[in-house]
Amino acid sequence: MTTSQITSLIENSTLRRLERMRINSSRLFTNKSRGEHLAGRSGQSTEFSDYRDYSAGDDTRFVDWNVFARLNRPYLKLYRQEEEMHVVILIDNSLSMNYEGKFERAQQLAASFGIVGLLAGEKVSVYPTHQPSGAPTCLAPCRGRSSLRKLFAFIESIEPEGATPLETSIESILKFHRGRGLVVVLSDFMTFGDLGRCFNRLFSSGLEINAVQLLSPTELYPEVTGDMRFVDCECDEVLDVSSVGELLELYHQYRIGFEERLRELCTHRSGRFISANAAASIDTILFDDLVRKGWLQ
């Protein structure tokens, strides 16, 4: 018997592997509503955290009577608070992503993070970066297995369009976003703007930054010679270059330096960064790169 494909975004076999995984958040930014992540303060889960002195009015159910019998002094048992984490997924759908499979891979990664979040009991929302004026187009915060088809349908409906700078899009989206947790930014990060400012805004909003840079094979390993004309697909600006082959070394130096800059922007805000080849399979990126680096577990 042939099993029908659940979504066109990823194979059923990949989905089944994702069902057993969770997003590994290093900062544990969580909301106060109950969920499945351990927070940094005491609560009422079953995992013991610490002791403190008993104070008048404390719930006597949490007094450790064994300790009281030994020391003749009441101590209260503290437990880790389990709280909900909001997983925010930002998909760069500018025209520069519509090249050699970058946007399709971003859609697959968005679906993958969404699957893991929903099945782990987290709240998940999805925003394309190119937005009309006014309230943003988005997948409103949802949770649970029942929201999977809604997640897939929304991500499948996103098309690469527009030329809104990434940093402008992020600041616009944050005007409407509510909730602490982590943000997954899926982009090629091809912008002339100040990413440091918008990353500060993400961090100050209580979102741990997880940035995935997707580059095409040609962007990683260009093979060009002679005279070339470069046309910016987003703003149609034209640049004529002679003897382009001599510039390749400078290009690679800039690309590697830019990746390091992005990594610093994330790590200095207690976030994470990875650069991936869009030509690699989604399974390779997920189960080799992201699992190995501790993003998923």
Steps between C-alpha positions, in 0.01 A plus 500: 500500500633842402483770766390838368737792545391721790657816356687591184763678710674198652492123470300293746820326612652836596184599682505178704857571612406855597212375714749361750704820527490822698651843450791546737476855633812622678346802675156353577306821440150385593155641562327474835232264366554133573694296246777243470818706543683536830524862605754667722270539798325260733160357424285190533641241261624160620871586462666603825695826489614613847408567864418824677395594853133464578314830540160562653229447240698249286317187386583233760463228234846595377672480837765225505397319818803269491732800524278647770529179704880515483556873551183600681470786253255524207636526146290539188570289190517701177422359155584621154225695327399359162397777265407557139751620240389701197674391178496784247604415143599778258529403132685741273283505187681785323593448136864427579382174661343386173827357369633144473262352755566736793135586555380140470757393760388785729141376471610147593696623800206716612271198481753287689539744789124542505443125522744459787350796685137397460557136595702604806213707632649839410318798356604557134454799270636566149568832324621565144734800500337678205188653651224729376436819693290464814462178697747232380406189308587211728408165644354609833636327810372142516591177676446126483491229232166629374678815373740311270288528186443869565878542535569317173231688307629840613865426419405355160306820421801730547657621176833681446417863429596853585822663608427612857832506691522223757570734790195713413280191483617374839431832671153515341414146610610568858236771527237224493682206660432402860666228705844385611687204354724465197501629146628308197606739222531326161672732251798561276549825701574696182429849626685829529324591825596482866426146617645578843210733579226253407681215679506719810126544464447124472712436808335773707160353405598180681581298188811283472642554150559192283617620159532266201678648198413324175735549207484344155787300347578786263514746789733270691720395208456740206665403173522816297764645269544797268269800496164470675185706556335446839133594543345529847179296483332711769581857397614445135827686556771408248873456559746437214824331606810431291727203569259367761720200563750722681228600746412147610754494780363828635148362469584192706673711763192721527257205511693323776540826690127567470419153638725570798326833552159327503631238742626771735169687481323183616746367758546840667125490563512141629369371168621260232596519133560252223569542128366223276529408133148508354601215269543266798202278572259602775590181690869593490435850636262376769651175623867561430556875541232611746500189718881494511508863607237443767212698348279190497511204734 
